[in-house]
Amino acid sequence: MGDLINLNRARKARVRAAAAEQAAANRLAYGRTKAERDAIKAETARLERHLDATRRED
């Protein structure tokens, strides 16, 4: 006689594994370090200041 398995546990384990795989793919595609986010934020602020400084008043 074969080993008994709980089908609910097997299904949930399969779903968890798929979710973990998707999360890993998302981390590679979208993940940034805090330093990278801060650098982007600082660059955006610098560009906005430059734009405001060179804006013409009518």
PyMOL Python script that loads the backbone (N, CA, C, O; Angstrom):
from pymol import cmd

cmd.read_pdbstr("""\
ATOM      1  N   MET A   1       0.839  -1.169   0.000  1.00  0.00           N
ATOM      2  CA  MET A   1       0.000   0.000   0.000  1.00  0.00           C
ATOM      3  C   MET A   1       0.885   1.234   0.000  1.00  0.00           C
ATOM      4  O   MET A   1       1.917   1.260   0.671  1.00  0.00           O
ATOM      5  N   GLY A   2       0.490   2.255  -0.747  1.00  0.00           N
ATOM      6  CA  GLY A   2       1.284   3.473  -0.880  1.00  0.00           C
ATOM      7  C   GLY A   2       1.148   4.395   0.320  1.00  0.00           C
ATOM      8  O   GLY A   2       0.335   4.165   1.216  1.00  0.00           O
ATOM      9  N   ASP A   3       1.946   5.424   0.317  1.00  0.00           N
ATOM     10  CA  ASP A   3       1.871   6.415   1.390  1.00  0.00           C
ATOM     11  C   ASP A   3       0.613   7.253   1.234  1.00  0.00           C
ATOM     12  O   ASP A   3       0.189   7.587   0.128  1.00  0.00           O
ATOM     13  N   LEU A   4       0.042   7.576   2.365  1.00  0.00           N
ATOM     14  CA  LEU A   4      -1.131   8.444   2.356  1.00  0.00           C
ATOM     15  C   LEU A   4      -0.682   9.901   2.360  1.00  0.00           C
ATOM     16  O   LEU A   4       0.253  10.273   3.069  1.00  0.00           O
ATOM     17  N   ILE A   5      -1.362  10.719   1.556  1.00  0.00           N
ATOM     18  CA  ILE A   5      -1.056  12.142   1.559  1.00  0.00           C
ATOM     19  C   ILE A   5      -2.352  12.917   1.742  1.00  0.00           C
ATOM     20  O   ILE A   5      -3.421  12.499   1.298  1.00  0.00           O
ATOM     21  N   ASN A   6      -2.227  14.032   2.395  1.00  0.00           N
ATOM     22  CA  ASN A   6      -3.372  14.903   2.572  1.00  0.00           C
ATOM     23  C   ASN A   6      -3.444  15.796   1.339  1.00  0.00           C
ATOM     24  O   ASN A   6      -2.533  16.589   1.102  1.00  0.00           O
ATOM     25  N   LEU A   7      -4.503  15.683   0.558  1.00  0.00           N
ATOM     26  CA  LEU A   7      -4.605  16.428  -0.693  1.00  0.00           C
ATOM     27  C   LEU A   7      -4.696  17.931  -0.455  1.00  0.00           C
ATOM     28  O   LEU A   7      -4.183  18.710  -1.258  1.00  0.00           O
ATOM     29  N   ASN A   8      -5.341  18.353   0.632  1.00  0.00           N
ATOM     30  CA  ASN A   8      -5.420  19.788   0.937  1.00  0.00           C
ATOM     31  C   ASN A   8      -4.025  20.350   1.220  1.00  0.00           C
ATOM     32  O   ASN A   8      -3.676  21.429   0.741  1.00  0.00           O
ATOM     33  N   ARG A   9      -3.242  19.620   1.993  1.00  0.00           N
ATOM     34  CA  ARG A   9      -1.879  20.088   2.288  1.00  0.00           C
ATOM     35  C   ARG A   9      -1.031  20.125   1.034  1.00  0.00           C
ATOM     36  O   ARG A   9      -0.262  21.065   0.835  1.00  0.00           O
ATOM     37  N   ALA A  10      -1.158  19.120   0.189  1.00  0.00           N
ATOM     38  CA  ALA A  10      -0.379  19.076  -1.047  1.00  0.00           C
ATOM     39  C   ALA A  10      -0.763  20.244  -1.960  1.00  0.00           C
ATOM     40  O   ALA A  10       0.108  20.875  -2.558  1.00  0.00           O
ATOM     41  N   ARG A  11      -2.044  20.527  -2.067  1.00  0.00           N
ATOM     42  CA  ARG A  11      -2.511  21.631  -2.907  1.00  0.00           C
ATOM     43  C   ARG A  11      -1.994  22.958  -2.373  1.00  0.00           C
ATOM     44  O   ARG A  11      -1.488  23.781  -3.135  1.00  0.00           O
ATOM     45  N   LYS A  12      -2.119  23.168  -1.072  1.00  0.00           N
ATOM     46  CA  LYS A  12      -1.674  24.422  -0.474  1.00  0.00           C
ATOM     47  C   LYS A  12      -0.163  24.580  -0.582  1.00  0.00           C
ATOM     48  O   LYS A  12       0.327  25.690  -0.791  1.00  0.00           O
ATOM     49  N   ALA A  13       0.575  23.498  -0.445  1.00  0.00           N
ATOM     50  CA  ALA A  13       2.026  23.568  -0.591  1.00  0.00           C
ATOM     51  C   ALA A  13       2.403  23.944  -2.023  1.00  0.00           C
ATOM     52  O   ALA A  13       3.335  24.718  -2.238  1.00  0.00           O
ATOM     53  N   ARG A  14       1.687  23.402  -2.991  1.00  0.00           N
ATOM     54  CA  ARG A  14       1.952  23.726  -4.385  1.00  0.00           C
ATOM     55  C   ARG A  14       1.661  25.199  -4.656  1.00  0.00           C
ATOM     56  O   ARG A  14       2.418  25.857  -5.370  1.00  0.00           O
ATOM     57  N   VAL A  15       0.562  25.728  -4.088  1.00  0.00           N
ATOM     58  CA  VAL A  15       0.219  27.149  -4.261  1.00  0.00           C
ATOM     59  C   VAL A  15       1.266  28.036  -3.601  1.00  0.00           C
ATOM     60  O   VAL A  15       1.663  29.056  -4.165  1.00  0.00           O
ATOM     61  N   ARG A  16       1.719  27.650  -2.399  1.00  0.00           N
ATOM     62  CA  ARG A  16       2.752  28.433  -1.708  1.00  0.00           C
ATOM     63  C   ARG A  16       4.044  28.464  -2.503  1.00  0.00           C
ATOM     64  O   ARG A  16       4.690  29.509  -2.593  1.00  0.00           O
ATOM     65  N   ALA A  17       4.430  27.337  -3.079  1.00  0.00           N
ATOM     66  CA  ALA A  17       5.661  27.265  -3.866  1.00  0.00           C
ATOM     67  C   ALA A  17       5.563  28.155  -5.105  1.00  0.00           C
ATOM     68  O   ALA A  17       6.525  28.831  -5.467  1.00  0.00           O
ATOM     69  N   ALA A  18       4.410  28.150  -5.746  1.00  0.00           N
ATOM     70  CA  ALA A  18       4.216  29.002  -6.928  1.00  0.00           C
ATOM     71  C   ALA A  18       4.268  30.478  -6.539  1.00  0.00           C
ATOM     72  O   ALA A  18       4.838  31.292  -7.265  1.00  0.00           O
ATOM     73  N   ALA A  19       3.678  30.825  -5.402  1.00  0.00           N
ATOM     74  CA  ALA A  19       3.703  32.215  -4.941  1.00  0.00           C
ATOM     75  C   ALA A  19       5.123  32.644  -4.599  1.00  0.00           C
ATOM     76  O   ALA A  19       5.508  33.779  -4.881  1.00  0.00           O
ATOM     77  N   ALA A  20       5.898  31.764  -4.000  1.00  0.00           N
ATOM     78  CA  ALA A  20       7.287  32.084  -3.665  1.00  0.00           C
ATOM     79  C   ALA A  20       8.112  32.291  -4.934  1.00  0.00           C
ATOM     80  O   ALA A  20       8.966  33.176  -4.982  1.00  0.00           O
ATOM     81  N   GLU A  21       7.862  31.483  -5.950  1.00  0.00           N
ATOM     82  CA  GLU A  21       8.559  31.643  -7.225  1.00  0.00           C
ATOM     83  C   GLU A  21       8.227  32.980  -7.857  1.00  0.00           C
ATOM     84  O   GLU A  21       9.114  33.673  -8.355  1.00  0.00           O
ATOM     85  N   GLN A  22       6.949  33.348  -7.842  1.00  0.00           N
ATOM     86  CA  GLN A  22       6.509  34.624  -8.413  1.00  0.00           C
ATOM     87  C   GLN A  22       7.115  35.792  -7.640  1.00  0.00           C
ATOM     88  O   GLN A  22       7.523  36.788  -8.237  1.00  0.00           O
ATOM     89  N   ALA A  23       7.174  35.674  -6.328  1.00  0.00           N
ATOM     90  CA  ALA A  23       7.757  36.735  -5.505  1.00  0.00           C
ATOM     91  C   ALA A  23       9.230  36.921  -5.822  1.00  0.00           C
ATOM     92  O   ALA A  23       9.712  38.052  -5.881  1.00  0.00           O
ATOM     93  N   ALA A  24       9.943  35.837  -6.025  1.00  0.00           N
ATOM     94  CA  ALA A  24      11.363  35.929  -6.366  1.00  0.00           C
ATOM     95  C   ALA A  24      11.549  36.611  -7.722  1.00  0.00           C
ATOM     96  O   ALA A  24      12.457  37.425  -7.890  1.00  0.00           O
ATOM     97  N   ALA A  25      10.701  36.283  -8.673  1.00  0.00           N
ATOM     98  CA  ALA A  25      10.780  36.919  -9.992  1.00  0.00           C
ATOM     99  C   ALA A  25      10.477  38.414  -9.887  1.00  0.00           C
ATOM    100  O   ALA A  25      11.126  39.229 -10.543  1.00  0.00           O
ATOM    101  N   ASN A  26       9.491  38.774  -9.061  1.00  0.00           N
ATOM    102  CA  ASN A  26       9.146  40.184  -8.882  1.00  0.00           C
ATOM    103  C   ASN A  26      10.281  40.945  -8.201  1.00  0.00           C
ATOM    104  O   ASN A  26      10.550  42.094  -8.550  1.00  0.00           O
ATOM    105  N   ARG A  27      10.944  40.321  -7.243  1.00  0.00           N
ATOM    106  CA  ARG A  27      12.072  40.984  -6.577  1.00  0.00           C
ATOM    107  C   ARG A  27      13.169  41.297  -7.579  1.00  0.00           C
ATOM    108  O   ARG A  27      13.775  42.367  -7.522  1.00  0.00           O
ATOM    109  N   LEU A  28      13.429  40.374  -8.497  1.00  0.00           N
ATOM    110  CA  LEU A  28      14.453  40.620  -9.508  1.00  0.00           C
ATOM    111  C   LEU A  28      14.020  41.724 -10.469  1.00  0.00           C
ATOM    112  O   LEU A  28      14.834  42.561 -10.861  1.00  0.00           O
ATOM    113  N   ALA A  29      12.751  41.729 -10.847  1.00  0.00           N
ATOM    114  CA  ALA A  29      12.287  42.679 -11.848  1.00  0.00           C
ATOM    115  C   ALA A  29      12.079  44.073 -11.271  1.00  0.00           C
ATOM    116  O   ALA A  29      12.398  45.056 -11.939  1.00  0.00           O
ATOM    117  N   TYR A  30      11.558  44.193 -10.060  1.00  0.00           N
ATOM    118  CA  TYR A  30      11.136  45.482  -9.541  1.00  0.00           C
ATOM    119  C   TYR A  30      11.891  45.934  -8.302  1.00  0.00           C
ATOM    120  O   TYR A  30      11.781  47.096  -7.911  1.00  0.00           O
ATOM    121  N   GLY A  31      12.631  45.073  -7.693  1.00  0.00           N
ATOM    122  CA  GLY A  31      13.267  45.403  -6.426  1.00  0.00           C
ATOM    123  C   GLY A  31      14.418  46.380  -6.573  1.00  0.00           C
ATOM    124  O   GLY A  31      15.233  46.255  -7.487  1.00  0.00           O
ATOM    125  N   ARG A  32      14.486  47.347  -5.681  1.00  0.00           N
ATOM    126  CA  ARG A  32      15.589  48.291  -5.625  1.00  0.00           C
ATOM    127  C   ARG A  32      16.025  48.405  -4.177  1.00  0.00           C
ATOM    128  O   ARG A  32      15.226  48.246  -3.253  1.00  0.00           O
ATOM    129  N   THR A  33      17.288  48.679  -4.000  1.00  0.00           N
ATOM    130  CA  THR A  33      17.776  48.883  -2.643  1.00  0.00           C
ATOM    131  C   THR A  33      17.341  50.254  -2.162  1.00  0.00           C
ATOM    132  O   THR A  33      16.950  51.103  -2.963  1.00  0.00           O
ATOM    133  N   LYS A  34      17.408  50.473  -0.863  1.00  0.00           N
ATOM    134  CA  LYS A  34      17.026  51.764  -0.303  1.00  0.00           C
ATOM    135  C   LYS A  34      17.934  52.861  -0.843  1.00  0.00           C
ATOM    136  O   LYS A  34      17.466  53.968  -1.108  1.00  0.00           O
ATOM    137  N   ALA A  35      19.213  52.578  -1.010  1.00  0.00           N
ATOM    138  CA  ALA A  35      20.145  53.565  -1.546  1.00  0.00           C
ATOM    139  C   ALA A  35      19.762  53.964  -2.972  1.00  0.00           C
ATOM    140  O   ALA A  35      19.847  55.138  -3.335  1.00  0.00           O
ATOM    141  N   GLU A  36      19.346  52.999  -3.769  1.00  0.00           N
ATOM    142  CA  GLU A  36      18.923  53.314  -5.137  1.00  0.00           C
ATOM    143  C   GLU A  36      17.664  54.170  -5.134  1.00  0.00           C
ATOM    144  O   GLU A  36      17.562  55.126  -5.902  1.00  0.00           O
ATOM    145  N   ARG A  37      16.700  53.832  -4.272  1.00  0.00           N
ATOM    146  CA  ARG A  37      15.476  54.640  -4.192  1.00  0.00           C
ATOM    147  C   ARG A  37      15.789  56.063  -3.747  1.00  0.00           C
ATOM    148  O   ARG A  37      15.249  57.019  -4.302  1.00  0.00           O
ATOM    149  N   ASP A  38      16.662  56.209  -2.746  1.00  0.00           N
ATOM    150  CA  ASP A  38      17.031  57.541  -2.260  1.00  0.00           C
ATOM    151  C   ASP A  38      17.751  58.340  -3.332  1.00  0.00           C
ATOM    152  O   ASP A  38      17.519  59.541  -3.467  1.00  0.00           O
ATOM    153  N   ALA A  39      18.618  57.695  -4.094  1.00  0.00           N
ATOM    154  CA  ALA A  39      19.341  58.386  -5.160  1.00  0.00           C
ATOM    155  C   ALA A  39      18.384  58.879  -6.236  1.00  0.00           C
ATOM    156  O   ALA A  39      18.536  59.992  -6.741  1.00  0.00           O
ATOM    157  N   ILE A  40      17.414  58.071  -6.584  1.00  0.00           N
ATOM    158  CA  ILE A  40      16.428  58.461  -7.588  1.00  0.00           C
ATOM    159  C   ILE A  40      15.584  59.625  -7.074  1.00  0.00           C
ATOM    160  O   ILE A  40      15.297  60.566  -7.814  1.00  0.00           O
ATOM    161  N   LYS A  41      15.188  59.555  -5.796  1.00  0.00           N
ATOM    162  CA  LYS A  41      14.396  60.628  -5.207  1.00  0.00           C
ATOM    163  C   LYS A  41      15.185  61.943  -5.186  1.00  0.00           C
ATOM    164  O   LYS A  41      14.631  62.999  -5.490  1.00  0.00           O
ATOM    165  N   ALA A  42      16.469  61.884  -4.831  1.00  0.00           N
ATOM    166  CA  ALA A  42      17.313  63.081  -4.793  1.00  0.00           C
ATOM    167  C   ALA A  42      17.492  63.660  -6.191  1.00  0.00           C
ATOM    168  O   ALA A  42      17.446  64.877  -6.367  1.00  0.00           O
ATOM    169  N   GLU A  43      17.694  62.809  -7.174  1.00  0.00           N
ATOM    170  CA  GLU A  43      17.854  63.283  -8.554  1.00  0.00           C
ATOM    171  C   GLU A  43      16.577  63.946  -9.054  1.00  0.00           C
ATOM    172  O   GLU A  43      16.636  64.978  -9.722  1.00  0.00           O
ATOM    173  N   THR A  44      15.431  63.364  -8.739  1.00  0.00           N
ATOM    174  CA  THR A  44      14.157  63.946  -9.141  1.00  0.00           C
ATOM    175  C   THR A  44      13.963  65.315  -8.498  1.00  0.00           C
ATOM    176  O   THR A  44      13.533  66.256  -9.164  1.00  0.00           O
ATOM    177  N   ALA A  45      14.276  65.430  -7.218  1.00  0.00           N
ATOM    178  CA  ALA A  45      14.151  66.705  -6.525  1.00  0.00           C
ATOM    179  C   ALA A  45      15.087  67.742  -7.139  1.00  0.00           C
ATOM    180  O   ALA A  45      14.702  68.900  -7.297  1.00  0.00           O
ATOM    181  N   ARG A  46      16.310  67.342  -7.487  1.00  0.00           N
ATOM    182  CA  ARG A  46      17.262  68.268  -8.095  1.00  0.00           C
ATOM    183  C   ARG A  46      16.744  68.768  -9.442  1.00  0.00           C
ATOM    184  O   ARG A  46      16.842  69.958  -9.742  1.00  0.00           O
ATOM    185  N   LEU A  47      16.197  67.871 -10.250  1.00  0.00           N
ATOM    186  CA  LEU A  47      15.664  68.261 -11.544  1.00  0.00           C
ATOM    187  C   LEU A  47      14.465  69.197 -11.398  1.00  0.00           C
ATOM    188  O   LEU A  47      14.321  70.138 -12.179  1.00  0.00           O
ATOM    189  N   GLU A  48      13.612  68.954 -10.419  1.00  0.00           N
ATOM    190  CA  GLU A  48      12.465  69.834 -10.191  1.00  0.00           C
ATOM    191  C   GLU A  48      12.920  71.225  -9.757  1.00  0.00           C
ATOM    192  O   GLU A  48      12.364  72.227 -10.206  1.00  0.00           O
ATOM    193  N   ARG A  49      13.933  71.292  -8.883  1.00  0.00           N
ATOM    194  CA  ARG A  49      14.462  72.589  -8.464  1.00  0.00           C
ATOM    195  C   ARG A  49      15.034  73.346  -9.657  1.00  0.00           C
ATOM    196  O   ARG A  49      14.825  74.552  -9.793  1.00  0.00           O
ATOM    197  N   HIS A  50      15.756  72.636 -10.518  1.00  0.00           N
ATOM    198  CA  HIS A  50      16.328  73.259 -11.709  1.00  0.00           C
ATOM    199  C   HIS A  50      15.225  73.780 -12.621  1.00  0.00           C
ATOM    200  O   HIS A  50      15.320  74.891 -13.143  1.00  0.00           O
ATOM    201  N   LEU A  51      14.197  72.995 -12.811  1.00  0.00           N
ATOM    202  CA  LEU A  51      13.079  73.411 -13.667  1.00  0.00           C
ATOM    203  C   LEU A  51      12.386  74.643 -13.098  1.00  0.00           C
ATOM    204  O   LEU A  51      12.063  75.571 -13.840  1.00  0.00           O
ATOM    205  N   ASP A  52      12.155  74.659 -11.782  1.00  0.00           N
ATOM    206  CA  ASP A  52      11.512  75.810 -11.148  1.00  0.00           C
ATOM    207  C   ASP A  52      12.392  77.048 -11.243  1.00  0.00           C
ATOM    208  O   ASP A  52      11.870  78.153 -11.393  1.00  0.00           O
ATOM    209  N   ALA A  53      13.694  76.899 -11.162  1.00  0.00           N
ATOM    210  CA  ALA A  53      14.603  78.023 -11.204  1.00  0.00           C
ATOM    211  C   ALA A  53      14.670  78.638 -12.602  1.00  0.00           C
ATOM    212  O   ALA A  53      14.896  79.841 -12.734  1.00  0.00           O
ATOM    213  N   THR A  54      14.480  77.840 -13.634  1.00  0.00           N
ATOM    214  CA  THR A  54      14.587  78.357 -14.995  1.00  0.00           C
ATOM    215  C   THR A  54      13.223  78.684 -15.602  1.00  0.00           C
ATOM    216  O   THR A  54      13.152  79.011 -16.787  1.00  0.00           O
ATOM    217  N   ARG A  55      12.176  78.609 -14.853  1.00  0.00           N
ATOM    218  CA  ARG A  55      10.835  78.883 -15.357  1.00  0.00           C
ATOM    219  C   ARG A  55      10.661  80.378 -15.549  1.00  0.00           C
ATOM    220  O   ARG A  55      11.091  81.176 -14.717  1.00  0.00           O
ATOM    221  N   ARG A  56      10.033  80.748 -16.645  1.00  0.00           N
ATOM    222  CA  ARG A  56       9.764  82.159 -16.925  1.00  0.00           C
ATOM    223  C   ARG A  56       8.470  82.586 -16.266  1.00  0.00           C
ATOM    224  O   ARG A  56       7.512  81.818 -16.178  1.00  0.00           O
ATOM    225  N   GLU A  57       8.461  83.806 -15.813  1.00  0.00           N
ATOM    226  CA  GLU A  57       7.249  84.401 -15.266  1.00  0.00           C
ATOM    227  C   GLU A  57       6.648  85.292 -16.348  1.00  0.00           C
ATOM    228  O   GLU A  57       7.366  86.099 -16.938  1.00  0.00           O
ATOM    229  N   ASP A  58       5.376  85.170 -16.618  1.00  0.00           N
ATOM    230  CA  ASP A  58       4.721  86.022 -17.616  1.00  0.00           C
ATOM    231  C   ASP A  58       4.221  87.300 -17.017  1.00  0.00           C
ATOM    232  O   ASP A  58       3.645  88.128 -17.723  1.00  0.00           O
TER     233      ASP A  58
END
""", "prot")
cmd.dss("prot")
cmd.show_as("cartoon", "prot")
cmd.util.cbc("prot")
cmd.orient("prot")
